[in-house]
Amino acid sequence: MAQPMDASIRRPLALLRLRTPPSLAAGVLGVFALVAIAAPGIAPADPLAQDLNTVLVLPSWHHLLGTDDLGRDILSRLFFGIRASLEVGFGSALLSLVCGTTLGLWAAYRQGLIAGAIMRVSDVLLAFPAVLLAMIFATVLRAGSVGVLVAITVISVPTFVRLAYAVMLAQRNQQYVEAAEAFGASSWYIVFRSVLPNALGPLAVQTAFTIANAVLLEAGLSFLGLGIQPPEPSLGLMLQEARGYIRSDAWFGICPGLTIVIMVLALNQAADDMAKRADPRSGAQRMRQSGL
């Protein structure tokens, strides 16, 4: 039976978690974003170029992270894999934000049969594991970056629908909404100009978490062969290619694996920082829960 963590240990760990500088996660994400944008210019080699004379070469000045099983430069493929992950992550999160928020706010404001159908479909999609749904949609839509982006968007929309629906219900009977209705404002004006600004904080936090989930899902689908297809570089695909060399050439899989871990941790930390700013009480509440 596991022993409870000693208070002398728990307190420093909680302080470390609660007082992590917000700029750290932003800085790490900024580096990833710069790498993704500048990948064609900073990559030391063509990520698709094969050289069978330099297969599984150890890191050196010519290949800073070595080469893979086809002699391709790992660092170059890593740069373009980061680019692919962020494209899918940000693209699917943006589409989910727009579609889910629109449907959720409209359903909560208008109610009726169509609104009920929207919420029931969202409930059904949320009842299934995200990975299973992503695999199903990626299979139906065919493998590739576009198919993965659409699949992740579809499974992420219900979360934004529920969040926007809850915000709209909380604001529906507020005085400023009733005043806008009394002055004859249109439904679109009330929903998107009056209520939507009050939902931007929670929606921004959820968007950051969605990007992190999308990066993981893209890597998982590519690892299973349902995402980005070879020879295009992808972090998940690089892991899949390296699994047969985990004992003899471990660095082959360590590089994309660490990249995924750092990227997802930075995204989650950024989302946590945004949540603290949106609700200042959350920080004090966490400290009380940690016994600080």
PLY file of the C-alpha trace (Angstrom):
ply
format ascii 1.0
element vertex 292
property float x
property float y
property float z
element edge 291
property int vertex1
property int vertex2
end_header
0.00 0.00 0.00
1.40 3.37 -1.02
2.32 5.68 1.83
0.97 9.26 1.80
3.50 11.85 0.68
5.22 13.65 3.54
4.16 17.27 4.03
7.76 18.47 3.82
7.94 17.02 0.31
4.40 17.90 -0.78
4.77 21.59 0.05
7.80 22.32 -2.24
6.21 20.30 -5.06
2.97 22.24 -4.76
4.87 25.53 -4.69
6.75 24.50 -7.83
3.53 23.62 -9.59
1.66 26.74 -8.53
4.45 29.23 -9.07
5.82 28.12 -12.41
6.51 31.32 -14.36
3.76 31.83 -16.97
6.42 33.03 -19.41
8.12 29.61 -19.42
5.32 27.80 -21.24
4.83 30.78 -23.56
8.54 30.83 -24.34
8.64 27.11 -25.14
5.58 27.42 -27.37
7.14 30.44 -29.05
10.21 28.37 -29.91
8.05 25.59 -31.35
6.06 28.14 -33.37
9.23 29.71 -34.78
10.58 26.28 -35.70
7.32 25.39 -37.44
7.22 28.65 -39.40
10.90 28.66 -40.35
11.26 24.91 -40.92
11.92 25.16 -44.69
14.71 27.68 -44.07
16.42 26.23 -41.00
16.22 22.51 -41.78
19.79 21.35 -42.50
18.65 18.88 -45.18
15.68 17.79 -47.23
13.46 15.79 -44.82
12.49 13.42 -47.66
15.96 12.86 -49.10
17.18 9.29 -48.58
20.82 8.22 -48.41
21.28 4.49 -47.88
25.00 5.03 -47.30
24.28 6.88 -44.05
21.63 4.68 -42.45
21.20 5.02 -38.66
24.23 7.26 -38.28
24.90 8.52 -34.77
24.59 12.27 -34.07
27.49 14.20 -35.59
28.33 17.60 -37.05
26.88 16.50 -40.40
23.70 15.15 -38.81
23.13 16.77 -35.40
20.50 14.19 -34.37
21.70 11.37 -36.61
19.78 9.69 -39.42
16.89 7.24 -39.57
16.57 3.80 -41.13
16.50 5.30 -44.63
19.36 7.73 -44.12
17.10 10.79 -43.73
18.22 13.59 -41.44
16.29 13.26 -38.15
16.60 16.94 -37.20
15.08 18.06 -40.50
12.22 15.59 -40.16
11.74 16.73 -36.56
11.34 20.36 -37.66
8.75 19.45 -40.27
7.05 17.04 -37.86
6.60 19.93 -35.40
5.18 21.98 -38.24
2.66 19.25 -39.12
1.61 18.75 -35.48
1.00 22.45 -34.88
-0.84 22.86 -38.17
-3.24 20.06 -37.23
-3.47 21.22 -33.60
-4.16 24.89 -34.25
-6.29 24.22 -37.32
-8.58 21.71 -35.62
-8.83 23.84 -32.46
-9.79 26.94 -34.46
-12.43 25.09 -36.48
-13.80 23.45 -33.32
-13.92 26.81 -31.55
-15.86 28.51 -34.34
-18.30 25.68 -35.06
-18.84 24.54 -31.47
-19.27 28.03 -30.02
-21.73 29.05 -32.73
-23.85 25.92 -32.27
-23.73 26.05 -28.45
-24.65 29.72 -28.10
-27.39 29.47 -30.69
-28.86 26.30 -29.16
-28.97 27.81 -25.66
-30.55 31.06 -26.86
-33.13 29.71 -29.29
-33.96 26.36 -27.63
-36.51 24.31 -29.58
-36.26 21.05 -31.54
-33.13 21.89 -33.51
-31.31 23.03 -30.38
-32.29 19.80 -28.64
-30.98 17.77 -31.57
-27.65 19.63 -31.45
-27.21 18.89 -27.77
-28.19 15.23 -28.09
-25.70 14.67 -30.93
-23.04 16.35 -28.79
-23.90 14.07 -25.87
-23.60 10.98 -28.09
-20.18 12.05 -29.41
-18.93 12.85 -25.90
-19.99 9.39 -24.72
-17.38 7.69 -26.94
-13.63 7.66 -26.22
-11.92 10.39 -28.21
-9.25 8.06 -29.60
-11.84 5.57 -30.87
-13.87 8.30 -32.57
-10.75 9.81 -34.09
-9.79 6.41 -35.52
-13.26 5.91 -36.98
-13.45 9.34 -38.60
-9.85 9.19 -39.83
-10.60 5.84 -41.47
-13.78 7.12 -43.11
-12.17 10.37 -44.26
-9.01 8.57 -45.45
-5.59 8.96 -43.93
-3.68 12.19 -44.42
-3.25 15.58 -42.79
-6.64 16.87 -44.00
-8.46 13.75 -42.84
-6.79 13.92 -39.42
-7.62 17.62 -39.08
-11.29 17.06 -39.91
-11.51 13.99 -37.65
-10.07 15.82 -34.65
-12.32 18.80 -35.35
-15.43 16.63 -35.35
-14.63 15.03 -31.99
-13.62 18.37 -30.42
-16.71 20.35 -31.42
-19.04 18.80 -28.77
-16.83 20.09 -25.93
-17.13 23.66 -27.22
-20.86 23.17 -27.79
-21.40 22.17 -24.15
-19.18 24.97 -22.84
-20.84 27.68 -24.94
-24.27 26.28 -24.07
-23.53 26.50 -20.34
-22.23 30.08 -20.64
-25.29 31.14 -22.63
-27.68 29.61 -20.10
-25.88 31.45 -17.30
-26.15 34.78 -19.16
-29.57 34.26 -20.77
-31.58 36.01 -18.04
-29.09 38.73 -17.22
-30.33 42.31 -17.33
-28.10 43.37 -20.23
-29.58 40.58 -22.38
-33.13 41.57 -21.46
-32.30 45.21 -22.18
-30.95 44.30 -25.62
-34.11 42.32 -26.35
-36.27 45.23 -25.16
-34.47 47.59 -27.58
-35.23 45.18 -30.42
-31.72 43.83 -30.98
-31.50 40.83 -33.30
-30.73 37.36 -32.02
-27.36 37.38 -33.76
-26.43 40.67 -32.11
-27.41 39.43 -28.65
-25.63 36.11 -29.01
-22.41 37.22 -30.67
-22.02 40.85 -29.57
-23.50 40.77 -26.07
-23.00 37.25 -24.68
-19.96 35.96 -26.59
-17.46 38.42 -24.98
-18.36 36.96 -21.57
-17.43 33.49 -22.83
-14.03 34.34 -24.31
-12.08 33.44 -21.15
-13.36 29.85 -20.77
-13.28 29.34 -24.54
-9.64 30.45 -24.76
-8.66 28.01 -22.00
-10.53 25.18 -23.69
-8.87 26.04 -27.01
-5.41 25.63 -25.47
-6.35 22.22 -24.05
-7.84 21.23 -27.40
-4.58 22.04 -29.18
-2.70 19.81 -26.75
-5.19 16.97 -27.25
-5.03 17.44 -31.01
-1.23 17.15 -31.00
-1.49 13.87 -29.06
-4.27 12.53 -31.28
-2.39 13.41 -34.46
0.70 11.64 -33.17
-1.35 8.61 -32.13
-3.19 8.35 -35.44
0.03 8.75 -37.42
1.65 6.07 -35.24
-1.22 3.71 -36.10
-1.00 4.52 -39.81
-4.27 6.47 -39.89
-2.76 9.95 -39.90
-0.08 11.62 -41.97
1.31 9.11 -44.43
4.95 8.38 -45.33
7.19 9.78 -46.61
5.81 13.03 -45.14
7.37 13.73 -41.72
5.24 13.46 -38.59
6.22 13.03 -34.96
3.91 10.04 -34.54
5.10 8.49 -37.78
8.73 8.93 -36.67
7.90 7.03 -33.47
6.28 4.26 -35.49
9.33 3.98 -37.73
11.66 3.86 -34.72
9.87 1.16 -32.72
11.92 -1.61 -34.33
15.17 0.05 -33.29
14.36 0.84 -29.66
17.12 -1.47 -28.37
19.87 -0.87 -30.90
19.33 2.79 -31.89
17.26 4.36 -29.12
17.99 7.98 -30.12
15.90 7.39 -33.26
12.69 7.35 -31.21
13.78 9.49 -28.25
13.88 12.72 -30.28
10.25 12.73 -31.52
9.03 11.27 -28.22
10.61 14.03 -26.14
9.35 16.64 -28.58
5.76 15.46 -28.18
6.09 15.40 -24.37
7.56 18.91 -24.15
5.04 20.36 -26.59
2.02 18.89 -24.80
3.34 19.89 -21.35
3.90 23.47 -22.56
0.39 23.64 -24.05
-1.20 22.29 -20.87
0.82 24.70 -18.72
-0.22 27.59 -20.96
-3.86 26.55 -20.63
-3.47 26.32 -16.84
-1.95 29.81 -16.74
-4.84 31.15 -18.79
-7.32 29.50 -16.43
-5.67 31.15 -13.43
-5.89 34.55 -15.09
-9.53 33.97 -16.05
-10.38 32.96 -12.45
-7.94 34.47 -9.93
-9.60 32.51 -7.12
-8.41 29.21 -8.62
-4.81 29.83 -7.54
-5.76 30.46 -3.92
-8.08 27.48 -3.97
-5.33 25.19 -5.20
-2.98 26.40 -2.52
-5.57 25.67 0.15
-6.12 22.19 -1.30
-2.36 21.61 -1.22
-2.14 22.62 2.42
-0.07 25.74 1.74
0 1
1 2
2 3
3 4
4 5
5 6
6 7
7 8
8 9
9 10
10 11
11 12
12 13
13 14
14 15
15 16
16 17
17 18
18 19
19 20
20 21
21 22
22 23
23 24
24 25
25 26
26 27
27 28
28 29
29 30
30 31
31 32
32 33
33 34
34 35
35 36
36 37
37 38
38 39
39 40
40 41
41 42
42 43
43 44
44 45
45 46
46 47
47 48
48 49
49 50
50 51
51 52
52 53
53 54
54 55
55 56
56 57
57 58
58 59
59 60
60 61
61 62
62 63
63 64
64 65
65 66
66 67
67 68
68 69
69 70
70 71
71 72
72 73
73 74
74 75
75 76
76 77
77 78
78 79
79 80
80 81
81 82
82 83
83 84
84 85
85 86
86 87
87 88
88 89
89 90
90 91
91 92
92 93
93 94
94 95
95 96
96 97
97 98
98 99
99 100
100 101
101 102
102 103
103 104
104 105
105 106
106 107
107 108
108 109
109 110
110 111
111 112
112 113
113 114
114 115
115 116
116 117
117 118
118 119
119 120
120 121
121 122
122 123
123 124
124 125
125 126
126 127
127 128
128 129
129 130
130 131
131 132
132 133
133 134
134 135
135 136
136 137
137 138
138 139
139 140
140 141
141 142
142 143
143 144
144 145
145 146
146 147
147 148
148 149
149 150
150 151
151 152
152 153
153 154
154 155
155 156
156 157
157 158
158 159
159 160
160 161
161 162
162 163
163 164
164 165
165 166
166 167
167 168
168 169
169 170
170 171
171 172
172 173
173 174
174 175
175 176
176 177
177 178
178 179
179 180
180 181
181 182
182 183
183 184
184 185
185 186
186 187
187 188
188 189
189 190
190 191
191 192
192 193
193 194
194 195
195 196
196 197
197 198
198 199
199 200
200 201
201 202
202 203
203 204
204 205
205 206
206 207
207 208
208 209
209 210
210 211
211 212
212 213
213 214
214 215
215 216
216 217
217 218
218 219
219 220
220 221
221 222
222 223
223 224
224 225
225 226
226 227
227 228
228 229
229 230
230 231
231 232
232 233
233 234
234 235
235 236
236 237
237 238
238 239
239 240
240 241
241 242
242 243
243 244
244 245
245 246
246 247
247 248
248 249
249 250
250 251
251 252
252 253
253 254
254 255
255 256
256 257
257 258
258 259
259 260
260 261
261 262
262 263
263 264
264 265
265 266
266 267
267 268
268 269
269 270
270 271
271 272
272 273
273 274
274 275
275 276
276 277
277 278
278 279
279 280
280 281
281 282
282 283
283 284
284 285
285 286
286 287
287 288
288 289
289 290
290 291
